[in-house]
Each structure stands twice: as structure tokens, then as C-alpha cells.
Amino acid sequence: MDHAATTPLDPEVKAAMEPFWSKNFGNPSSIYQPGMAAKQALGQAREKIAKVLGAKSSEIIFTAGGTESANLAILGLSRAIYYGDNHPKKCHIITTKIEHPAVLNAVKALEKEDLETTILPVNKYGMVIIEEIKEAIKPETILVSVMYANNEIGTIEPIAEIGKLLKKINLERKTANLPKIYFHTDACQAAGYLDLNVEKLSVDLLTLNGSKIYGPKGSGILYVRQGTPIKPLIFGGGQEKGLRSGTENVPAFVGLAKALELAQKNKDKESKRLAKLSNDLTGKILTSIPKSFLNGHPEKRLPNNVNITILDIEGEALLLYLDNYGICASTGSACHSQNLEPSHVLQAICLPREIIHGSLRLTLGKSTTQKDINYIAKILPQIVQKLRDLSPINIKLKK
Amino acid sequence: MKKNNKKKEVKKEKSDGISRDQTQWVYSETVREHFFNPSNFMKPEEEATFKSNASGMVGSPACGDVMRFWLWINPKTEVIEKCRWRTFGCGAAIGSTSMLSVMITEKGGMSIEEARKIKPQDIIERLGGLPEIKFHCSVLGDKALRSAINDYFRRSGQISRIVPEEGRIIDPDTKTTDKDIETAILEGADTLEKIQDRTKVGVANPKVIPEVEQLIRFYKEKHSIS
């Protein structure tokens, strides 16, 4: 029940990757037969992905995962402009408080390079307010980065609407001789469930990876719209149009293409199935456990995400019990983090710390069945009661 | 998703940055045993009838740990004959409170003078170790225990025997003292962030932070740490 953390490799994906480990192991840069075969496979993988995104295959850059793609998008674009030929004195970037650390920490790194940043708050459902993006835009703004769907609370952000707004603003900026604002979205959590067409979304950069869609770990892509300025983070032999040097991980990229193709093919049916299961689970938990509530948006959320806060108990203790019953889950509690800091997403939706400690994330996936939901719905209230009996506190629920 | 699938399930899960579970919650068998089968905790049905003559509580829900102790101290022998506790917190917090309750009541019970000397290290040792990140925030039981012993003195009119917590309390929620801050600095925590990682001082009480920062400067100068 922790599919938002990672997913197992789909057997079909594994089969597609199989020939490229030992049999067709060629380096796509070599000009002899095995090299050419690898190059061809890589080209086909790129085309498949481009097709899903409604993009050109030349706009797909293979990377070693979501974190690298997001870093390349944010650092690569900002540095290309900031240190570029026109060399503006000031550059400004807009993002949100609930982004994945891959985006937030890349933006923070740019603050140290004297770029200006605005990190926008979100509403209580975890949704960014379009009006606030509009207000945050400055003459020197060059990039807006907003995630497609949040990994913790599952809230889906209005990417297409933001894209449309930026398109309109960019037209006005063109006549005013102001720099274009590029738009990046981190679609890692969305890739299995939402439409990824870059034209419909009006994005210039899009990050996605394999490990959340039953593809191989260590595989990702960055979509870079033709004409978008971008500089590499990794230098070397000039692979991936010079944006990502290093011998291409052919099996991983073949696997990623297969995984994305399968995910998008099944997305409507699977989304429907999972939404039914997760709504059922949420309903059962909220009715059987007093002083519990759902985090994130009640409707505009990923179909596989259930994020619940249960008062008076601590998340790590809850996870240990669930693990003992064979259920893997996740929490935003500080006691479960490396730095003793509670979840930045739950802080951003203004939950007080004492409440964040009792958060529980259950993320469903392909293997989840109604039987699993019934099992969790039966076990969870028992565990909560046990931990509440141990707990000396009784927080009042204000809503 | 049944119990026999457990090992397989755990293995395939990796952190995505929010589950943040790389190494930190590997607990010893003893911790797990005390966590899953805690000893001496106050059952809801006992609360009205459990006879106690001392109680103490430390921690704050905002920090993620709260511990409460109830003791029955024999007034003649001053031995802790019975104890009950409740803890809000992680596996380490629950496990360490349970272990402490065993330590003070085993072999006929511990005298309050001895009990007062128990340090977090003694509890951690009996638990067969704890992840280091859990040392300073989750083991608050000894403080709750000393707070309860002081309560016993207060209730029995022995005001002169009350021992204030070593040092001066800086943060009333975490009961972090100036001594705790000094110790943390001597152990290498040289910034506010690092000290908060260890003690959680000021996390729920930001108003004490200026004082903490002053103490950091003071102790760094005192020990010539730059």
C-alpha cells in the first residue's frame, strides 16, 4: 500500500528489457551492428514516449530518473538564460511549497546563485491558486514549476489552466519585449493516471520517471519543447543532444517506454478501478475511526491516494503495527524522517505539527484488490484503538 | 497483502523522499517486543481505580512525544512498588517507556533515590540499542519519572527533597535544559538546527529560540568552539 514510493517492475516491461542486458548489449554510439541495433531500440523507445506526450522524439531527453530530470529542467533552463548571451541582470523563478524535494532543493540551489525565487503557498486542499501565480509574475520571471499531482496528498494541480494562462501572458510579454516564461511540470506521480499530452497541458518541460509506473528504477525523461534554452548538468561524450552525456542505459529506457505505453493504455480503466477502491477505503476509515480526516482535495486527487490524519497517535508507531500485519504505508510524521522535520506538504496545507504526526498515506496500485481494502479497513481501527489506549493525549478536533 | 507476504512486500519498498525510511527505523528485537507488547501501561479501564501517589508528564504533542507516569511509592520504604504509563510517540518512545517501567518495578521495585539516577543511556542499553537519531527526542521517560518523583515529594509535604531538573529549563514543553544544550554542543552540534535535531528545543516554542541562540554562543565561547 505504498505504491507512491515505488512500484514493482511489470512482467511485460521486464520481458521488453530482457534482450538488452546480455544479448543486444551494444553501445548506441558504436557504428558496428550491435551498436546500431541498440541505437535503433533507443530510437524506438524515444518515439513511443514522444507519441504518448504528443511531442517530437527529438524533444525527449533520457535521464537517470525523476530527480535528475527535474534538476535538469530547473537548473539547466535557469542557467542557460541567466548565464546566456543576453545575460539578464535578474532572473526570477516561481514554484510551490508542496513540490518534491528534487524541485524545491534545485530552486534553493539557484537562490545561492542570486536568482530570485517565489515559493507559493497552496490552499487547504494542497492546490495552488492560479491568481497567485499571476500576481507573483515579475518582468524578470523566466520559469514556473508546478507539480502535476502531489506525491503525499494526491492533489491534482490545474496544469492545463496554468499553461493556458502563461501562454496568454507570454503573448503580451512578447510585444512588451519581456523574456518568455517557461513552464515545467513534475509529472512523476501523475504519469500512470492523467493525460500527459504536452500541447493540452501547454508545458515546455515535463519530468517523468519509470519507478512510479511499474518501469525500471533509475530511468526518467525530460521533455524539452523545441527552442527551449537549456544547458547540461553532466558533461562528456555529448549523448542526448549534449544534454545528458554518458552511455545510454538502453534496457532501462526500453523498459521506461514500455511501462509508459502500458500505463497510458490502461489509465482510464485502472483509474476508475482504483478510485472506487480508494473511496471505499477512505469512507470505511473515516466512519470507523473517530477523530480522523482526509488530507488533500476530496475530488481532484490521484485515484490511488488515501492520506488520512488520525489524532492522538504517532505515524511511525502506526507504520510499525501495519508492517507487522503485512501492510506497507507511509507517514508525514517527523519521527519517521531523517531530519526530524514533519512533512513539508502537510505543513503547507497548514496542519499543526501535533496533527501532522498522526498522518498516514496509503497508496494503491495494480496489485491492490477489494480484499486488501477490506483487510486494511478491518485491521486499522484495531491498531488505532491500541495506540490510543497507550496515548496520554486527547487533541480536540477543530474543523 | 497477508502476513506471510510481509518480507517480500518490505523488500520491494524504497523511499521516495517522503517515506524517508532508509535506515532509521531498524529497531532491536527488544524494542520491538516492548513496542508490540508493552508492560505496565495504563489501561483505560484501570485509570479510575489504579492507586497512585505520584504522577508526572513531559513532552509536547507538537514535538511528537508525550510521556506520563503514575507511581505507587511505598511511603515507608520509598520503593516504587507499582507504576503505570502512557506515551504518545514513535516506536522508540513507546518501547523505551515500557522498558523503563520494567526497570523500576522489577525485583520488588527500585528505591526512588536509585530511580532518580536512571539516565537515557541506561534505558537504551537495556533495549539493546536505538537508532542514534532517536536518542535525544524519544527517550524522555527518565524525565517523566523524575517529574513524578518530585510530585511525590510535593504531595507528601517534603518540599525540601524536591530536586529541580538538572540545569535550568529553557523549553517547558521538551524540558530541555541549558545543560542539555551544553552537552549537545560538546558532542558536536554547533548550530541551532543541529541542536534542534537532537533536543527539539524551541520546535514547538519558537519564542525560546533567541535564548537558545544566546546559549549556543555562550557555550561555544566557553569551550572555545568556533
Interface residues (C-beta under 8 A of the other chain):
Chain A: M1 D2 A4 A5 T6 P8 H100 P101 A102 N151 E152 S211 K212 K217 D312 I313 E314 E316 A317 L319 L320 Y321 D323 N324 Y325 G326 I327 C328 S330 T331 G332 S333 A334 C335 H336 S337 Q338 N339 L340 P342 S343 V345 P352 R353 E354 H357 R361 T368 K371 D372 Y375 I376 D389 L390 S391 P392 I393 I395
Chain B: M1 K2 K3 N4 N5 K6 E9 V10 K12 E13 K14 S15 D16 G17 I18 S19 R20 D21 Q22 Q24 W25 Y27 R32 F35 F36 P38 F41 K43 P44 M57 S60 P61 A62 C63 G64 D65 V66 M67 R68 R86 T87 F88 G89 C90 G91 A92 A93 I94 I133 C137 S138 Q196 D197 K200 V203 A204
